[in-house]
């Protein structure tokens, strides 16, 4: 709250905490609420939420993305909260967390998705060049498979793929072409 005014972040955290309390009470999940912190990320573009574990303090911090809160309807965002609660539970109970069988089993009891829908458009799309393959994946950052697609293969058939810069429609299939497209686009990159 700033100057007596509630912000969108205040609303997001209040709703998330209330929902978390209801879920924990209904499902009797062993989470130490005193060792659970909450935060909002105004910068996150890919992840709707994250759970960070501080082993020294034995505290789990659930970080929720403001952009996801704005993009999703409440039921979809509430599912993100449940997903992150499962991570917090795993961290507190086992000192580690992932998306393996233990996570999937607990997430199923809470109707929490294993993965969340993207809430922003990707900057890049990778597409297989093999005629009968429909493999496609999206990226938000210029990772190595984006910068040097000739060093990687299609995730489905193993064929070559191209990368498309979504905003411009420009494509490339090799590291040397990546640099050329980036230079040609300049400020539009």
C-alpha positions in Angstrom: 0.0 0.0 0.0 1.4 3.4 -1.0 0.0 6.6 0.5 -3.1 4.8 1.7 -3.8 3.5 -1.8 -3.9 -0.2 -2.6 -1.9 -1.2 -5.7 -2.4 -4.0 -8.1 0.4 -5.9 -6.3 -1.4 -5.5 -3.0 -4.6 -7.0 -4.6 -2.6 -9.8 -6.2 -0.9 -10.8 -2.9 -4.0 -10.5 -0.8 -6.0 -12.8 -3.2 -3.1 -15.2 -3.5 -2.6 -15.5 0.3 -6.4 -15.9 0.9 -6.5 -18.6 -1.8 -3.4 -20.3 -0.4 -4.9 -20.4 3.1 -8.1 -21.9 1.8 -6.2 -24.6 -0.1 -3.9 -25.4 2.8 -6.9 -25.7 5.2 -9.0 -27.8 2.8 -6.3 -30.2 1.9 -4.4 -30.3 5.1 -1.0 -29.8 3.5 2.0 -29.5 5.9 3.4 -26.1 5.0 4.9 -23.9 7.7 3.1 -20.6 7.0 5.7 -18.7 9.1 8.4 -20.0 6.7 6.4 -19.0 3.6 7.0 -15.6 2.0 5.3 -13.9 -0.9 6.5 -11.5 -3.6 5.5 -10.0 -6.9 7.6 -9.7 -10.0 6.8 -6.8 -12.2 9.5 -8.0 -14.7 8.6 -11.6 -15.3 7.5 -12.3 -18.9 7.7 -16.1 -19.1 7.0 -17.6 -15.8 3.7 -16.9 -14.1 5.2 -17.9 -10.8 8.3 -19.3 -9.1 9.1 -20.7 -5.7 12.6 -20.0 -4.3 14.1 -21.9 -1.5 16.5 -20.3 1.0 18.0 -23.4 2.7 19.9 -21.3 5.2 16.7 -19.7 6.5 14.5 -22.6 5.6 12.1 -20.2 3.9 10.2 -20.7 0.7 9.3 -17.5 -1.2 6.5 -17.7 -3.8 7.0 -15.1 -6.5 4.0 -14.3 -8.7 4.1 -12.4 -12.0 2.1 -9.2 -12.2 1.7 -9.6 -16.0 0.3 -13.1 -15.5 -2.2 -11.8 -13.0 -3.3 -9.2 -15.5 -3.5 -11.6 -18.4 -5.2 -14.6 -16.7 -8.7 -14.9 -15.3 -8.8 -15.7 -11.6 -9.3 -19.4 -11.8 -6.2 -19.8 -14.1 -4.1 -17.6 -11.8 -5.4 -19.4 -8.7 -4.0 -22.6 -10.3 -0.6 -20.9 -10.5 -0.8 -20.2 -6.8 -1.6 -23.9 -6.1 1.3 -25.0 -8.4 3.7 -22.8 -6.4 2.3 -24.1 -3.1 3.3 -27.6 -4.2 6.8 -26.4 -4.7 6.8 -24.7 -1.3 5.6 -28.0 0.3 8.3 -30.0 -1.4 11.0 -27.5 -0.4 9.9 -27.5 3.2 9.4 -31.2 3.5 12.3 -32.5 1.3 14.7 -29.6 0.7 14.2 -29.8 -3.0 11.5 -29.5 -5.6 10.9 -30.3 -9.3 8.1 -31.5 -11.6 8.7 -35.2 -11.0 6.3 -37.9 -9.7 6.0 -36.5 -6.2 5.2 -33.1 -7.5 2.6 -34.5 -10.0 0.9 -36.6 -7.4 0.5 -33.7 -4.9 -0.4 -31.2 -7.7 -3.2 -33.6 -8.9 -4.8 -33.5 -5.4 -4.9 -29.7 -5.6 -5.9 -29.5 -9.3 -2.7 -27.6 -10.0 -1.3 -27.7 -13.5 2.2 -29.1 -14.1 2.9 -26.2 -16.4 1.2 -22.9 -17.0 0.0 -21.3 -20.2 2.2 -18.5 -21.5 0.9 -15.0 -20.9 3.1 -13.1 -23.2 4.0 -13.5 -26.9 7.3 -15.1 -27.6 10.1 -13.2 -29.4 11.1 -16.3 -31.4 9.5 -19.4 -32.9 11.6 -22.4 -33.9 10.0 -24.6 -36.6 11.2 -27.8 -38.2 12.1 -27.6 -41.9 11.2 -31.3 -42.5 8.1 -31.4 -44.8 5.9 -33.8 -42.7 7.1 -32.7 -39.3 5.0 -30.1 -37.4 7.4 -29.5 -34.5 7.4 -26.0 -33.2 8.6 -24.4 -30.0 8.7 -20.8 -28.7 11.4 -18.8 -27.0 11.4 -15.5 -25.2 15.1 -15.1 -25.1 17.9 -15.4 -27.6 19.2 -18.7 -26.2 21.8 -20.8 -27.9 19.3 -22.7 -30.0 18.0 -19.3 -31.2 21.4 -17.9 -32.0 22.9 -21.0 -33.6 20.1 -23.2 -34.9 22.5 -25.1 -37.1 24.1 -26.6 -34.0 20.8 -28.1 -32.8 18.1 -30.4 -34.2 14.3 -30.6 -34.2 12.9 -31.9 -31.0 10.6 -34.3 -32.8 12.3 -35.8 -35.9 15.9 -34.6 -35.5 15.8 -32.5 -38.7 17.0 -29.0 -39.2 14.9 -26.1 -38.1 14.6 -22.3 -38.7 14.1 -19.5 -36.2 11.6 -16.7 -36.8 11.9 -13.3 -35.1 8.1 -12.9 -34.4 7.9 -9.1 -34.6 9.6 -8.8 -38.0 8.9 -12.2 -39.6 12.6 -12.6 -40.5 14.0 -16.1 -40.3 17.5 -17.8 -40.1 18.9 -21.2 -39.9 22.6 -20.5 -39.0 24.5 -18.5 -36.4 25.9 -16.2 -39.2 22.4 -15.4 -40.3 21.3 -14.6 -36.7 23.9 -11.9 -36.5 22.8 -10.5 -39.9 19.1 -10.4 -39.0 19.9 -8.8 -35.6 22.1 -6.1 -37.3 19.5 -5.5 -40.0 16.7 -5.0 -37.5 18.7 -2.6 -35.3 16.4 -0.9 -32.8 13.4 -3.1 -33.9 15.3 -6.2 -32.5 
